[in-house]
């Protein structure tokens, strides 16, 4: 089992920045691909970014150039740095983990992840 706890969400004005963190425990963090997803009430969960166990990164088009996904394996933590935030980025952000093969790309589909955090709210005001 892997436990994931997100933190760092909050309220920010458009154009501002936030960094959300995902602290993992329970297994060897470096063996896992880590994904970030977001969800607005009434809408489907949306892929945002992911980082593989080999540090290969992937982003959805709407956040490229604004968001950066990273990981610190000794600290068992993944990060999502969000810059130039827009009101449409408002959502609950979730991190997810799945055991992965070294050299493989991280999944972009939520159903391919095995473990999820509880989510952290990010609100961007206009």
N, C-alpha and C positions, 0 to 999 in steps of 0.2 A: 504494500500500500504506500501511496505517496500522498502527503497532505500539502495543500497549497493555500497560502494566505496572501491575499493582495492588500496593498496599502498605498496611500499616496494620492488617492482621488481627492476631488474638492471642486470648489467654484473658482472659475477664472474668467477674466474678460477676454473677448476675442482678440487674437494676436498674442496672447500670453502663452506660458509654458507650464507643463506639469510633468512630473516623472512618477509613474506608478511602478511599484515593486511587487514581486511575487516570490515569497520565501517558501522554499520546499523543505520537506523533512520526510524521513522514512526509508528512503532508498538512496542509491548513488546518483546524485543529481547529474553528474557529467554523462550518464548513460541515456539521458532523456532529451528528446526534442521538446522545445517549449513554444507554445503558441499563445497569441493574444487575440481575443474575440471581443465583440461588443454587441450590445442588444438594447434596442429602444422598446418600451412597452408596446405590444401589438404588432411588432415586426420580428422577422426571423433574426437569429443570431448571425452576425457578420464577421468574416475573417478580417483581421487587421494586419497582423504581422506574425512572423515566426522565426525562430533561430534553431538550427539543428545542433546536435551534440558536437558537431565539427565546426560550429559557428557560421554556417551558411545561413544567410538571411533572406527573407521573402516578405513582400509588402503588397497590400492591396493598392490599386492605382491611386485612390483618393488620398492616401497618406504619404506616398512617396515624396521624398524631399523634405517632409515635415516631421515624420516620426522616425525614431531609431530604436531598434530592438537590440538588446545586449544581454550578456550573462556573465556572472562572476561565479565560477564553479567552486572555488574555496569557500565562498559565502553562501553557497546553495541558493542563489537568488538570480532571478531574471528581471530585466527592467524594460520599460517602454518609456522612452523620452519623447514627449509630445511638444512640439514647437509650433508657433503660428496657428494656434488652435482656432477653430471656427465653430459657430453655433451648431452646425450639423455634426460635429464630433461628440455632442452631448449624448451620453449613453452610460450604461453599466458595463464596465470593462472586466473581462474574465481572463485569467491565465489558465492554461491547460498543459498537460504533460503526457507524453507517450514514450515508451522505451523505443529507442531507435538504433539503427545500424550505423556505424561510423562511416562517414562519407555520403550518406543518403541525405536527400533534401527533406525538410520538415513538411508535414502535411498542412494543407490549407483547408481541409474539411473537418468540421468539428467532431463528426462521428468517429473520426479516426484517432481521437484522443481518448485516453482512458481516465484521466484524473482532471478535476476541475476545482478551482477556487470558488469562494463564495461571491466574488465580485466586488468592485469598488465603483462608486458613482463619480462620474466626471461630468460637470455642468459648465458649459461655456456660454456666457452671456454676451449679447450683442451690444 
